Amino acid sequence: MDSLLLFLFIPKIWIGIGLILIIIEIFDGNMFFLPTGLSALFTSFSLFIDNKDILSKNILLSHWGIILIYFFICSIIFVFILKKIFKSKYEKSDDINIY
């Protein structure tokens, strides 16, 4: 089972996933795919840093389950960050017909 999930350890795969999700967000526009795409890019960066042993000598993202949990937590964090950024844009208008 673990050999089937080895693609999760490759940062280039996460870059591809992130770019695809961001491109889908450009055409969709409902703010669902952007946080997950940014999270995939951040996971890719974290895997790259972890594989090069830049920050520590221990490999932190050593199991596929930990990588997926890291990805989901980053997605939730990016949802709150983007919600806070875009919330101020829509609160300034007094118009009830905000699209």
C-alpha positions as CSV (number, residue, x, y, z in Angstrom):
1,M,0.0,0.0,0.0
2,D,2.8,2.4,0.9
3,S,4.5,1.9,-2.5
4,L,1.3,3.1,-4.3
5,L,1.4,6.4,-2.4
6,L,5.1,7.3,-3.1
7,F,4.0,10.0,-5.4
8,L,3.0,12.0,-2.4
9,F,6.6,12.5,-1.5
10,I,7.5,14.2,-4.8
11,P,7.3,18.0,-4.6
12,K,6.8,18.3,-8.3
13,I,3.6,16.4,-8.1
14,W,2.3,18.8,-5.5
15,I,3.3,21.8,-7.7
16,G,1.3,20.3,-10.5
17,I,-1.7,19.7,-8.2
18,G,-1.5,23.3,-6.9
19,L,-1.3,24.8,-10.4
20,I,-4.2,22.8,-11.7
21,L,-6.3,23.8,-8.7
22,I,-5.4,27.5,-9.1
23,I,-6.3,27.3,-12.8
24,I,-9.6,25.7,-12.0
25,E,-10.2,28.6,-9.5
26,I,-9.6,31.1,-12.2
27,F,-12.4,29.7,-14.3
28,D,-14.7,28.7,-11.4
29,G,-14.4,31.7,-9.1
30,N,-16.2,30.4,-6.0
31,M,-13.1,30.4,-3.7
32,F,-13.0,26.7,-3.1
33,F,-10.0,25.7,-5.2
34,L,-7.7,28.6,-4.4
35,P,-7.0,27.7,-0.8
36,T,-6.4,24.0,-1.7
37,G,-4.2,25.0,-4.6
38,L,-2.1,27.3,-2.3
39,S,-2.0,24.6,0.2
40,A,-0.6,22.1,-2.4
41,L,2.1,24.7,-3.3
42,F,3.0,25.2,0.3
43,T,3.1,21.4,0.9
44,S,5.4,21.1,-2.1
45,F,7.7,23.8,-0.7
46,S,7.7,22.1,2.7
47,L,8.5,18.7,1.2
48,F,11.4,20.3,-0.8
49,I,12.8,21.9,2.4
50,D,12.3,18.7,4.3
51,N,14.1,16.6,1.7
52,K,17.1,18.9,1.5
53,D,17.5,18.9,5.4
54,I,17.7,22.7,5.4
55,L,15.9,23.4,8.6
56,S,16.6,20.2,10.6
57,K,18.4,16.9,10.3
58,N,15.2,15.0,11.0
59,I,12.7,14.3,8.3
60,L,9.4,15.7,9.6
61,L,7.1,14.6,6.7
62,S,8.2,11.0,6.6
63,H,4.8,9.2,6.2
64,W,2.1,9.7,3.6
65,G,-0.6,10.2,6.3
66,I,1.4,13.0,7.9
67,I,1.7,14.7,4.5
68,L,-2.0,14.5,3.9
69,I,-2.8,15.8,7.4
70,Y,-0.3,18.7,6.8
71,F,-2.0,19.4,3.4
72,F,-5.5,19.5,5.0
73,I,-4.4,21.7,7.9
74,C,-2.7,24.1,5.5
75,S,-5.9,24.2,3.4
76,I,-7.9,25.2,6.5
77,I,-5.4,27.9,7.4
78,F,-5.5,29.3,3.9
79,V,-9.3,29.3,3.9
80,F,-9.3,31.5,7.0
81,I,-6.6,33.8,5.7
82,L,-8.3,34.3,2.3
83,K,-11.6,34.8,4.0
84,K,-10.2,37.5,6.2
85,I,-8.6,39.2,3.1
86,F,-11.6,39.1,0.9
87,K,-14.1,39.8,3.7
88,S,-13.0,43.4,4.1
89,K,-13.5,44.0,0.4
90,Y,-17.2,43.1,0.6
91,E,-18.0,44.6,4.0
92,K,-17.3,48.2,2.8
93,S,-20.2,48.2,0.4
94,D,-23.7,49.2,1.6
95,D,-25.4,47.5,-1.4
96,I,-27.3,44.3,-0.5
97,N,-26.9,42.9,-4.0
98,I,-23.2,41.9,-3.8
99,Y,-22.4,39.3,-6.4
